[in-house]
Each structure stands twice: as structure tokens, then as C-alpha cells.
Amino acid sequence: MAVYTEIDDQTLSAFIADYDIGELVSYKGIAEGVENSNYLLVTSLGPYILTLYEKRVNPADLPFFLGLMDHLAGNGLACPTPVAARDGEALRELCGRPAAIVTFLRGMWPRKIQAHHCAQLGTALARMHLAGEGFTLTRHNALSVDGWRPLFEAARPRADEVMPGLADEIARELDLLEARWPTDLPHGVIHADAFPDNVFYLNDQFSGLIDFYFACNDLLAYDVAVCLNAWCFEADRSFNATKARLLLASYRKVRPFEDAELNALPLLCRGSAMRFLLTRLYDWLNTPAGAFVKPKDPMEYLHKLRFHAAVSGPGAYGLE
């Protein structure tokens, strides 16, 4: 989450007046993440989250995101749900941006990731994949393998400012991923961004998923790969196979993996690392002036990409 668009008191109060959520008591920007402008609203009826969708988000995708949250919640997954205004519409406009209010999810994301957090995440992710079945809207993953080349070309001229030789290393890896990327694994609705700050725990128990604004239809095992990269590396950049094993074991108890998914896991982890390396690289080089957000280090994901490139099979992730 982040804040790119600022709102004044009068404008926000007038916006909220169209909802049955009480009167505005206070609000503050949430300066985490990189994509949209987010505010914690406190009204006389309680807390809510307001999101203004910034330029990277395609407005045509918003019915998918909002509808998906309703669908998942209706199928038992703990997640925020959109709040409709009195006209019945959840998607509106504020400060020239598409905007929506969603319910507040109790809990906090884990600042220090423990093995049991990873185990609970595996269970929750598998439940989300099953809960997504039957959702009729679809959205292509614009940040999967066919979207990486344009991102790279946009950043390529200045990539070596971050690290000498970075452009050539990415180009070689991208050629390999494009040639080997699997297409015949199980597909479904994926979160695509289940980083620790998007997974909440209350009293050390999983309490819900937030931020579905990268959700899409793609390989289910790719979503698992995103989580392995986001949750199973330590601060010193070492890979924690215990955390990975617990994440995978908990997931497969709910939704068993196919053998082909496990065999493809090193390549999918490589691809996930490439995706976040490229988006972080682009943002590192192009963060708008005045944005209340600190761009994330792309080199973290170069290290992860190199780790997965050296992996010979799924056993590296704690699997027997």
C-alpha cells in the first residue's frame, strides 16, 4: 500500500456521505507498498479501508478485483469485502481516480516471520485457490512471462546504473524462462502478491488475506512460488528450507500438487523472482517525485533468482 494522491477533509467527508458507514472521525494514509493510494478511515461505525486506484491499475480490471473479494468471502475465505454506496455501486470516483471502500480486516502482518506463519499461509493459499473455483470473471496475468519482456525493455537502458552487467544477466535469464515456461499445469484464480504485508494474523493465527489488486488467472503453482520467494528467505538472504517445507506440506494437505507442478517448482520460483526483480527495477528507476513511498530494492530478487537457477529439483524446497 502507499499514498500517491492526497485528499482533503472536506472532499473525503463529502465522498463518505454517499455511504451508510457513519460520519468521518479520522483518516490517515498507509505508506506501505507501491501500487495504489490507501487510507485507513475511522467513522462513527468503525474502521474501513479506502483505496484510490493509481495509473498502473487498469480501470477495466476493477470489477474483477472487487467481484473476486465478494466471491472468496462468500466461499469462506477471510478477506476484505467491497462496501457499496447508497446507489448500489462499490466502484466510484474520488480526486479523479477510481475508488472503493472495503471492510476492515482485523489483525497485523508478521514483522518477524516464523515457521508456523508459513504453515498457516500454505493452508490459506490452498483454500483461496479452491474458493476461487466458479468465479466467472477472468483476468489475464499481465505480469507473467509474456509481460516480462516489455518491462525489461523499459528498464534496460538504465539497468546497469543499479549494477554493472545487470541488463545482460536479465536478458539471458529471460531468454531461458520464455523458452521453458510451462503452460499445461493446473490454472485458476491466484492472488499473485501474497507477501507478508498482505497476510494478517490475529493472536498469532491467520486472520485473512488483503490486497487482491494483482489477482488474476494463472498457474496455481506459480502463486506458491511467489510465496516461497516472499516468505522463505531470511534477512541474510539465506533460504530457509524448513519454512518452505511447512508451507508446501500445509498447502498440499488442502490441495494436493500434481507431480508436474512439483517438478516445475524451481522454474516457477525463478520466474517469480524475475517478475519482482523487473517491477522493482522499473520502480527503482521511475518512482514519481513526491510519492510517499520508498521503492524496494530490486537486488534482493536478483539474489533469489540466482538461488533458484542453481536448484536441481523440488527437494531444495524441503520436499522428500
ABEGO torsion letter per residue (X at the ends): XBBABBBBAAAAAAAAAABBAEBBABBBBBBBEAABBBBBBBBAAEBBBBBBBBAABBAAAAAAAAAAAAAAAAAGBBBBBBBBBAAGBABBBBGGBBBBBBBBBBEBBBABBBAAAAAAAAAAAAAAAAAABGBABBBBBAABAAAAAAAAAAAAAAAAAABBGAAAAAAAAAAAAAAABBAABBBEBBAGABBAAABBBBGGBBAEBBGAAABBBBBAAAAAAAAAAAAABBAAGBBBAAAAAAAAAAAAAABBBBAAAAAAAAAAAAAAAAAAAAAAAAAAAABBBGBBBBBBBAAAAAAAAAAAAABABAAAAGBX
